[in-house]
Amino acid sequence: MSGLEKALFNLKFTTKQLNRQAQKAGKDEQAERAKLKKALSQGHQDVARIHAQSAISKQNQKLNLLRLGSRVDSVASRVQTAVTMRQVTSSMMGVTKGMDSAMKTMDLEKISAVMDRFETQFEDLDVATGYYENATSSATAVGTPQEDVDRLMSQVADEAGIEMSQEMDAQKVPSAANLEEVKEDGLGERLRALRS
């Protein structure tokens, strides 16, 4: 961890501490207000005045802590930007070195072959992901019967006092088998395209 990253961590930690202290001061202010109300209801004007002063003091303390926390957070944002820029700069240096070596060799056939292989792998990954999503959605649809879902929704609606039976009839969900057929057709076409 570099010096900037340590400074960023410390700044964020300080901001959290200041915000916690501000929350505590806010709670203390509310407690003093409650004591003020109690003293006024009992007719103790002098005690009420002391609690009023304490409440105002806690309110000012809370506002000052929030302002300071905001300033420290602003500094933390600037340090975060510096850390990010340093990381981007080092990444760009690595890319530039790679581009230099590529430019020196500049074998267009190799570059084209690598790009073709990348596209092929990307398409294979896309097909595999589509198959996985299809299998997962089918398993989920088979694992949770629609009647159970409707029954649970009705039970929760009854508890909440909501009329639901008419809405559920109007919004029938297409069956999982129909959705599966559509997805399989699309995946089959893509798989045939990849093989050719």
DRENLOVEX-244260 format. One record per residue: x, y, z of N, C-alpha, C, O in turn; residue number from 1. Coordinates in steps of 0.02 Angstrom, whole numbers, padded with zeros to 5 digits. Atoms other than C-alpha are relative to their C-alpha. Example, Ala and Ser with C-alpha at 12.3 -4.5 7.8 and 13.67 -1.06 7.14 Angstrom:
2
   n.px   n.py   n.pz  ca.px  ca.py  ca.pz   c.px   c.py   c.pz   o.px   o.py   o.pz   k
  00045 -00059  00000  00615 -00225  00390  00045  00060  00000  00097  00059  00033   1
 -00042 -00059 -00003  00684 -00053  00357 -00039  00055  00037 -00014  00110  00045   2
! end
This chain:
196
   n.px   n.py   n.pz  ca.px  ca.py  ca.pz   c.px   c.py   c.pz   o.px   o.py   o.pz   k
  00043 -00059  00000  00000  00000  00000  00045  00062  00000  00088  00070  00044   1
 -00042 -00060  00005  00077  00164 -00054 -00022  00054  00049 -00072  00047  00084   2
  00015 -00055 -00046  00079  00326  00043 -00067  00033 -00015 -00104  00051  00030   3
  00064 -00030  00018 -00067  00397 -00055 -00059 -00044  00020 -00109 -00019  00045   4
  00054  00045 -00019 -00172  00243 -00025 -00010 -00002  00076 -00067 -00006  00099   5
  00006 -00004 -00073 -00134  00249  00162 -00034  00065  00020 -00078  00065  00064   6
  00031 -00065 -00015 -00180  00433  00165 -00075 -00002 -00016 -00115  00024  00021   7
  00070  00006  00020 -00342  00393  00073 -00040 -00040  00052 -00095 -00021  00072   8
  00033  00040 -00051 -00385  00257  00199 -00011  00041  00064 -00065  00040  00093   9
  00006 -00041 -00061 -00350  00375  00345 -00052  00055 -00008 -00089  00069  00039  10
  00050 -00052  00011 -00455  00513  00268 -00071 -00028  00002 -00116  00002  00032  11
  00067  00031 -00001 -00603  00396  00240 -00018 -00020  00071 -00076 -00012  00092  12
  00013  00020 -00069 -00586  00329  00417 -00018  00061  00042 -00064  00058  00083  13
  00014 -00062 -00037 -00581  00507  00487 -00070  00026 -00017 -00106  00049  00028  14
  00067 -00022  00020 -00737  00552  00387 -00054 -00040  00035 -00103 -00013  00060  15
  00049  00042 -00035 -00830  00403  00460 -00004  00018  00074 -00058  00020  00103  16
  00000 -00018 -00071 -00776  00450  00636 -00037  00066  00011 -00076  00072  00058  17
  00033 -00064 -00008 -00834  00629  00612 -00075 -00007 -00009 -00114  00025  00027  18
  00072  00011  00010 -01002  00571  00545 -00032 -00035  00060 -00088 -00019  00079  19
  00026  00033 -00061 -01024  00454  00694 -00006  00049  00057 -00056  00048  00094  20
  00002 -00049 -00054 -00982  00594  00814 -00057  00049 -00011 -00090  00071  00036  21
  00055 -00045  00015 -01107  00706  00725 -00067 -00033  00017 -00112  00000  00043  22
  00062  00036 -00018 -01242  00573  00744 -00009 -00002  00076 -00065  00006  00101  23
  00004  00002 -00073 -01201  00557  00929 -00020  00069  00027 -00061  00073  00073  24
  00018 -00067 -00022 -01212  00746  00949 -00074  00013 -00015 -00108  00047  00025  25
  00070 -00007  00016 -01382  00741  00862 -00044 -00036  00050 -00096 -00010  00071  26
  00038  00037 -00051 -01444  00608  00984  00003  00037  00067 -00048  00042  00102  27
 -00007 -00039 -00063 -01376  00710  01130 -00045  00062 -00003 -00076  00080  00048  28
  00043 -00059  00008 -01468  00862  01062 -00073 -00019  00013 -00109  00017  00047  29
  00069  00023 -00011 -01632  00764  01057 -00013 -00015  00073 -00066 -00001  00099  30
  00008  00015 -00071 -01603  00704  01235 -00006  00065  00040 -00047  00069  00086  31
  00004 -00064 -00035 -01573  00883  01293 -00067  00034 -00013 -00095  00066  00032  32
  00067 -00028  00015 -01733  00938  01205 -00054 -00034  00042 -00100 -00001  00066  33
  00049  00036 -00041 -01829  00802  01297  00004  00023  00072 -00047  00032  00106  34
 -00008 -00025 -00069 -01755  00860  01462 -00028  00070  00007 -00057  00088  00058  35
  00027 -00068  00001 -01801  01039  01415 -00076 -00002  00006 -00106  00034  00045  36
  00073  00006  00000 -01981  00988  01382 -00025 -00022  00069 -00075  00004  00094  37
  00019  00025 -00066 -01989  00893  01547  00006  00055  00052 -00039  00063  00094  38
 -00011 -00054 -00048 -01917  01039  01645 -00053  00055 -00008 -00077  00082  00042  39
  00052 -00051  00012 -02040  01161  01564 -00067 -00024  00027 -00105  00015  00056  40
  00064  00025 -00023 -02187  01048  01603 -00004 -00002  00076 -00058  00001  00105  41
 -00001  00001 -00073 -02131  01040  01785  00007  00070  00029  00004  00079  00090  42
 -00004 -00069 -00022 -02111  01229  01792  00069  00021  00025  00075  00071  00060  43
 -00069 -00017 -00020 -01921  01232  01820  00033  00040 -00057  00066  00011 -00100  44
 -00025 -00044  00053 -01872  01381  01711  00076  00000 -00004  00104 -00001 -00059  45
 -00074 -00003  00001 -01688  01386  01764  00029 -00065 -00028  00076 -00063 -00068  46
 -00023  00064  00026 -01662  01201  01730 -00015 -00005 -00075  00026 -00030 -00113  47
  00019  00001  00071 -01754  01219  01564  00048  00042 -00041  00068  00023 -00096  48
 -00048 -00043  00035 -01638  01362  01515  00067 -00036 -00010  00097 -00030 -00064  49
 -00064  00037  00005 -01484  01253  01550 -00005 -00054 -00054  00040 -00062 -00095  50
  00009  00052  00051 -01554  01111  01445 -00007  00030 -00070  00016 -00001 -00119  51
  00006 -00033  00065 -01597  01232  01305  00069  00020 -00026  00084  00012 -00085  52
 -00068 -00018  00020 -01419  01297  01304  00040 -00061 -00021  00078 -00059 -00070  53
 -00035  00062  00018 -01352  01119  01302 -00024 -00026 -00068  00016 -00049 -00108  54
  00027  00024  00064 -01468  01073  01158  00028  00041 -00058  00047  00013 -00110  55
 -00028 -00043  00053 -01409  01223  01056  00074 -00015 -00010  00098 -00016 -00067  56
 -00072  00017  00005 -01228  01181  01096  00010 -00065 -00039  00054 -00069 -00082  57
 -00007  00064  00035 -01252  01001  01038 -00019  00007 -00074  00012 -00025 -00117  58
  00019 -00010  00069 -01339  01060  00880  00058  00033 -00039  00073  00013 -00094  59
 -00058 -00033  00032 -01193  01177  00839  00058 -00048 -00008  00092 -00048 -00060  60
 -00054  00050  00004 -01070  01037  00877 -00014 -00048 -00058  00032 -00064 -00096  61
  00018  00046  00055 -01164  00921  00758  00013  00033 -00068  00041  00001 -00112  62
 -00010 -00035  00064 -01162  01051  00618  00074  00009 -00015  00095  00001 -00072  63
 -00072 -00009  00011 -00977  01086  00642  00033 -00066 -00019  00077 -00068 -00063  64
 -00028  00065  00018 -00936  00900  00638 -00019 -00020 -00071  00021 -00048 -00107  65
  00021  00016  00069 -01038  00878  00480  00038  00040 -00052  00057  00014 -00104  66
 -00040 -00043  00047 -00949  01025  00396  00071 -00027 -00007  00097 -00033 -00062  67
 -00069  00025  00001 -00779  00957  00445  00003 -00067 -00036  00049 -00079 -00075  68
  00002  00065  00035 -00827  00782  00386 -00006  00010 -00074  00024 -00027 -00113  69
  00009 -00014  00071 -00882  00855  00220  00066  00024 -00031  00083  00004 -00087  70
 -00065 -00024  00026 -00715  00944  00199  00050 -00057 -00006  00086 -00062 -00056  71
 -00047  00056  00002 -00616  00789  00242 -00019 -00048 -00057  00024 -00075 -00091  72
  00023  00043  00055 -00723  00688  00120  00019  00029 -00067  00036 -00008 -00114  73
 -00021 -00033  00062 -00686  00816 -00015  00074 -00012 -00014  00093 -00025 -00071  74
 -00072  00013  00008 -00500  00796  00015  00011 -00073 -00019  00053 -00089 -00061  75
 -00005  00071  00016 -00522  00606  00012 -00017 -00012 -00074  00015 -00054 -00106  76
  00018  00008  00071 -00606  00621 -00158  00057  00022 -00046  00071 -00010 -00097  77
 -00057 -00023  00041 -00458  00719 -00225  00057 -00050  00002  00089 -00063 -00049  78
 -00054  00050 -00006 -00335  00591 -00157 -00019 -00062 -00040  00024 -00093 -00072  79
  00022  00058  00039 -00441  00452 -00235  00012  00012 -00074  00032 -00034 -00110  80
 -00014 -00017  00070 -00428  00541 -00402  00074 -00007 -00016  00092 -00033 -00069  81
 -00073  00006  00011 -00239  00550 -00383  00021 -00073 -00003  00061 -00092 -00046  82
 -00017  00072  00001 -00228  00364 -00342 -00023 -00032 -00065  00014 -00071 -00095  83
  00027  00028  00062 -00338  00321 -00490  00042  00022 -00060  00057 -00018 -00104  84
 -00041 -00025  00056 -00237  00431 -00608  00068 -00035 -00002  00094 -00051 -00056  85
 -00064  00035 -00001 -00077  00348 -00550 -00008 -00071 -00027  00035 -00094 -00065  86
  00012  00068  00025 -00151  00175 -00583 -00011  00001 -00076  00014 -00043 -00111  87
  00013 -00005  00072 -00213  00230 -00755  00065  00013 -00037  00077 -00015 -00091  88
 -00064 -00016  00033 -00042  00302 -00796  00043 -00062 -00006  00073 -00074 -00058  89
 -00041  00060  00004  00046  00139 -00752 -00030 -00050 -00049  00006 -00084 -00085  90
  00032  00045  00049 -00082  00040 -00853  00014  00023 -00071  00029 -00017 -00115  91
 -00013 -00027  00066 -00058  00155 -01001  00073 -00012 -00020  00087 -00024 -00079  92
 -00070  00014  00016  00130  00132 -00989  00008 -00072 -00023  00045 -00086 -00071  93
 -00003  00070  00021  00106 -00057 -00999 -00029 -00010 -00069 -00001 -00047 -00110  94
  00032  00005  00066 -00011 -00040 -01148  00046  00029 -00054  00052  00001 -00108  95
 -00044 -00031  00048  00110  00076 -01234  00059 -00045 -00017  00080 -00050 -00075  96
 -00055  00047  00013  00252 -00050 -01213 -00023 -00057 -00045  00012 -00077 -00091  97
  00027  00054  00042  00141 -00187 -01284 -00012  00023 -00071  00000 -00014 -00118  98
  00011 -00026  00068  00093 -00077 -01430  00065  00011 -00037  00069  00000 -00097  99
 -00065 -00009  00033  00275 -00035 -01463  00025 -00066 -00028  00049 -00069 -00085 100
 -00024  00065  00024  00320 -00219 -01475 -00043 -00025 -00058 -00018 -00055 -00105 101
  00044  00020  00055  00167 -00251 -01584  00015  00040 -00063  00014  00013 -00118 102
 -00015 -00042  00058  00211 -00106 -01697  00066 -00020 -00032  00074 -00016 -00093 103
 -00064  00021  00028  00389 -00170 -01716 -00008 -00062 -00043  00019 -00067 -00098 104
  00010  00061  00039  00333 -00340 -01773 -00051  00012 -00055 -00041 -00008 -00112 105
  00054 -00020  00045  00174 -00276 -01857 -00014 -00053 -00053 -00018 -00040 -00112 106
  00019  00055  00044  00133 -00446 -01929 -00077 -00001 -00002 -00109 -00026  00044 107
  00073 -00006  00005 -00044 -00414 -01990 -00035 -00068  00002 -00091 -00073  00027 108
  00031  00066 -00001 -00078 -00599 -02014 -00008 -00026  00071 -00060 -00054  00089 109
  00004  00023 -00069 -00038 -00638 -01832 -00053  00041  00039 -00092  00013  00077 110
  00050 -00042 -00035 -00141 -00490 -01770 -00070 -00021 -00021 -00114 -00026  00022 111
  00066  00021  00024 -00287 -00544 -01879 -00019 -00067  00029 -00077 -00078  00047 112
  00015  00066 -00029 -00273 -00724 -01818 -00019  00005  00073 -00065 -00029  00096 113
  00016 -00008 -00071 -00272 -00669 -01637 -00069  00031  00008 -00108  00009  00052 114
  00066 -00032 -00005 -00423 -00557 -01665 -00055 -00050 -00019 -00108 -00050  00013 115
  00049  00050  00019 -00516 -00698 -01754 -00011 -00051  00056 -00067 -00069  00072 116
  00005  00047 -00055 -00476 -00818 -01613 -00038  00031  00059 -00078 -00003  00092 117
  00034 -00035 -00055 -00535 -00689 -01486 -00076  00003 -00014 -00116 -00012  00030 118
  00071 -00004  00018 -00700 -00664 -01579 -00033 -00068  00006 -00090 -00073  00030 119
  00027  00068 -00005 -00726 -00853 -01590 -00011 -00019  00073 -00064 -00046  00091 120
  00006  00017 -00071 -00694 -00876 -01404 -00056  00041  00032 -00093  00016  00074 121
  00052 -00043 -00027 -00809 -00730 -01365 -00069 -00028 -00019 -00114 -00030  00023 122
  00063  00028  00022 -00949 -00806 -01469 -00015 -00066  00035 -00072 -00078  00054 123
  00010  00063 -00037 -00923 -00977 -01388 -00021  00014  00072 -00065 -00019  00099 124
  00019 -00020 -00068 -00933 -00894 -01218 -00071  00024  00002 -00108  00009  00049 125
  00068 -00026  00003 -01092 -00806 -01269 -00050 -00057 -00006 -00102 -00056  00027 126
  00045  00057  00008 -01172 -00970 -01324 -00003 -00040  00065 -00057 -00060  00086 127
 -00001  00038 -00064 -01116 -01059 -01164 -00039  00037  00054 -00075  00006  00093 128
  00036 -00040 -00049 -01185 -00916 -01059 -00075 -00004 -00013 -00115 -00011  00033 129
  00070  00006  00018 -01349 -00922 -01153 -00029 -00068  00020 -00085 -00072  00045 130
  00022  00067 -00019 -01361 -01110 -01126 -00007 -00005  00076 -00056 -00034  00100 131
  00003  00001 -00074 -01324 -01089 -00940 -00061  00037  00025 -00097  00013  00069 132
  00058 -00039 -00021 -01456 -00953 -00922 -00064 -00038 -00015 -00111 -00038  00025 133
  00059  00039  00019 -01582 -01063 -01014 -00010 -00057  00048 -00066 -00068  00072 134
  00006  00056 -00046 -01544 -01213 -00904 -00020  00023  00070 -00061 -00009  00103 135
  00015 -00026 -00066 -01551 -01109 -00746 -00073  00023  00004 -00107  00007  00052 136
  00070 -00023 -00002 -01717 -01027 -00791 -00048 -00058 -00005 -00101 -00057  00026 137
  00043  00058  00005 -01790 -01196 -00839 -00003 -00036  00067 -00057 -00057  00089 138
 -00002  00033 -00065 -01734 -01273 -00675 -00040  00039  00052 -00075  00009  00093 139
  00037 -00041 -00047 -01806 -01127 -00578 -00074 -00004 -00013 -00114 -00010  00033 140
  00071  00003  00017 -01970 -01133 -00672 -00029 -00068  00019 -00085 -00071  00042 141
  00024  00066 -00018 -01985 -01321 -00646 -00001 -00008  00076 -00046 -00040  00103 142
 -00005  00007 -00072 -01931 -01308 -00464 -00053  00037  00039 -00066  00019  00096 143
  00051 -00040 -00035 -02065 -01181 -00418 -00065 -00002 -00040 -00072  00034 -00090 144
  00064  00004  00037 -02240 -01229 -00475 -00038  00066  00003 -00037  00101  00053 145
  00037 -00062  00006 -02348 -01085 -00533 -00055  00004  00052 -00070  00058  00078 146
  00054  00000 -00049 -02489 -01139 -00415  00026  00022  00068 -00008  00059  00104 147
 -00028 -00020 -00065 -02374 -01120 -00264  00014  00074  00002  00003  00107  00052 148
 -00014 -00072  00004 -02322 -00948 -00322 -00065  00039  00008 -00068  00088  00045 149
  00064 -00034 -00005 -02504 -00896 -00346 -00028 -00005  00071 -00056  00044  00096 150
  00026  00009 -00068 -02552 -00968 -00176  00035  00046  00049  00003  00077  00091 151
 -00038 -00044 -00045 -02412 -00874 -00087 -00019  00072 -00011 -00027  00110  00037 152
  00019 -00069  00014 -02457 -00713 -00176 -00069  00016  00028 -00080  00071  00053 153
  00067 -00011 -00027 -02640 -00734 -00126  00002  00006  00076 -00033  00048  00105 154
 -00005 -00002 -00073 -02592 -00768  00054  00026  00067  00024 -00001  00096  00071 155
 -00029 -00065 -00019 -02484 -00613  00065 -00048  00056 -00015 -00054  00104  00024 156
  00049 -00051  00017 -02617 -00510 -00022 -00057  00001  00051 -00081  00055  00070 157
  00052  00003 -00051 -02748 -00572  00102  00023  00032  00065 -00015  00068  00098 158
 -00027 -00029 -00061 -02636 -00524  00247  00004  00076 -00005 -00008  00112  00044 159
 -00005 -00072  00010 -02612 -00351  00172 -00067  00031 -00017 -00073  00092 -00020 160
  00066 -00026  00016 -02797 -00336  00129 -00006  00026 -00071 -00042  00074 -00084 161
  00000 -00022  00070 -02768 -00320 -00059 -00040 -00051 -00040 -00033 -00111 -00031 162
  00038  00043  00045 -02888 -00389 -00191  00046 -00020 -00057  00072  00023 -00092 163
 -00052  00020  00047 -02780 -00495 -00304 -00025 -00051 -00051  00006 -00058 -00103 164
  00020  00056  00044 -02879 -00637 -00387 -00015  00024 -00070  00003 -00011 -00118 165
  00016 -00024  00067 -02941 -00532 -00533  00063  00019 -00038  00069  00006 -00098 166
 -00061 -00021  00033 -02769 -00462 -00569  00041 -00059 -00023  00071 -00058 -00077 167
 -00040  00059  00019 -02687 -00634 -00570 -00030 -00035 -00060  00007 -00059 -00103 168
  00031  00032  00058 -02815 -00703 -00693  00015  00039 -00064  00024  00010 -00117 169
 -00012 -00042  00059 -02785 -00555 -00809  00072 -00004 -00023  00087  00007 -00082 170
 -00071 -00001  00017 -02597 -00575 -00804  00029 -00071  00002  00076 -00083  00039 171
 -00027  00067  00003 -02567 -00758 -00843  00069  00002 -00031  00079  00034 -00083 172
 -00069  00002  00023 -02383 -00792 -00865  00008 -00054 -00051 -00019 -00109 -00043 173
 -00011  00053  00049 -02327 -00886 -01021  00037 -00058  00032  00079 -00048  00077 174
 -00030  00059 -00031 -02274 -01063 -00981  00075 -00002 -00013  00100  00028 -00061 175
 -00073  00006  00005 -02091 -01106 -00955  00019 -00040 -00063  00071 -00029 -00092 176
 -00015  00041  00059 -02100 -01234 -01097  00002  00043 -00062  00046  00033 -00105 177
  00000 -00044  00059 -02144 -01099 -01225  00062  00043 -00001  00093  00051 -00053 178
 -00061 -00041 -00003 -02002 -00988 -01165  00062 -00041 -00016  00108 -00016 -00049 179
 -00058  00043  00011 -01881 -01135 -01170  00007 -00015 -00075  00062 -00016 -00101 180
 -00003  00014  00072 -01928 -01177 -01351  00028  00059 -00038  00069  00049 -00083 181
 -00024 -00059  00034 -01897 -00999 -01407  00075  00009  00010  00112  00023 -00037 182
 -00071 -00008 -00014 -01728 -00992 -01321  00041 -00054 -00034  00095 -00040 -00061 183
 -00037  00054  00032 -01675 -01163 -01388  00007  00012 -00074  00059 -00003 -00103 184
 -00004 -00014  00071 -01717 -01111 -01566  00056  00050 -00014  00095  00041 -00060 185
 -00051 -00052  00009 -01607 -00956 -01549  00070 -00028  00013  00116 -00012 -00024 186
 -00065  00029 -00016 -01465 -01054 -01468  00022 -00050 -00053  00081 -00053 -00070 187
 -00017  00049  00052 -01474 -01192 -01599  00026  00035 -00063  00074  00012 -00093 188
 -00022 -00038  00059 -01457 -01064 -01739  00070  00027  00011  00112  00024 -00034 189
 -00067 -00028 -00013 -01307 -00984 -01656  00053 -00054  00001  00109 -00044 -00023 190
 -00047  00055 -00002 -01224 -01152 -01626  00016 -00024 -00070  00073 -00038 -00086 191
 -00012  00020  00070 -01247 -01200 -01810  00044  00051 -00035  00087  00033 -00076 192
 -00040 -00053  00031 -01174 -01032 -01861  00073 -00005  00022  00118  00006 -00018 193
 -00068  00007 -00025 -01022 -01061 -01751  00036 -00059 -00032  00096 -00056 -00046 194
 -00031  00060  00028 -00991 -01234 -01821  00016  00008 -00074  00063 -00023 -00099 195
 -00012 -00008  00072 -00999 -01176 -02002  00056  00048 -00014  00072  00060 -00072 196
! end
